[in-house]
Every structure is written in structure tokens, then in C-alpha cells.
């Protein structure tokens, strides 16, 4: 991640990971309390363009994630700490749902 940031700029760190590892049928999850983080937005844009299912966790209205991702989970609040607390719970719930859906 540091090498990508140094060589391409920090805005490219997630984009380069998606380019290297993402394939159609995968899920890309982007988390940004404002929905405006350039590196997260760029990663999600490339993921969507490459045929990945995209999910965004944001706060305060969704920012630039709105209309970019297949599924937007927006926390309707403007305090970063509150948004992050709810995001943590959402990630735990998503992990539980996925785990329960997996064959034994």
C-alpha cells in the first residue's frame, strides 16, 4: 500500500488493489464517513467498471458514493464518531450474515 501511495499517489491505493485482485462476481466494500474520500471513490469506480458488486458505507447523505455503488448504506448523521460506531456494527452484522450463509 505504501509503495502504491509513493509511486501512484494515495488516491490510487484501492484502485490498484482492485485492478490486481478484483474480478466479476467479487464484492468491493468501500467505507468513508463522508462518502467523499478520493481513494475509496476511485477504488469503487474501478470495481464497478470491472463488474464487481459494490457496496458503500457512508454518513451524512452518501456524498459521492450515492449513485456510484450498487448498495449504499448511509448513516444519517454528521458526527464522524457516531458514523464510525454504526459502521462497525454494520460490518459485524454483514460478517455474521455471510458466515451463516456459507455451507458448513
Secondary structure as GFF3:
##gff-version 3
##sequence-region A 1 104
A	DSSP	alpha_helix	2	8	.	.	.	ID=ss1
A	DSSP	three_ten_helix	10	12	.	.	.	ID=ss2
A	DSSP	alpha_helix	13	21	.	.	.	ID=ss3
A	DSSP	beta_strand	27	31	.	.	.	ID=ss4
A	DSSP	alpha_helix	38	49	.	.	.	ID=ss5
A	DSSP	beta_strand	53	59	.	.	.	ID=ss6
A	DSSP	three_ten_helix	63	65	.	.	.	ID=ss7
A	DSSP	beta_strand	71	75	.	.	.	ID=ss8
A	DSSP	alpha_helix	80	101	.	.	.	ID=ss9
###
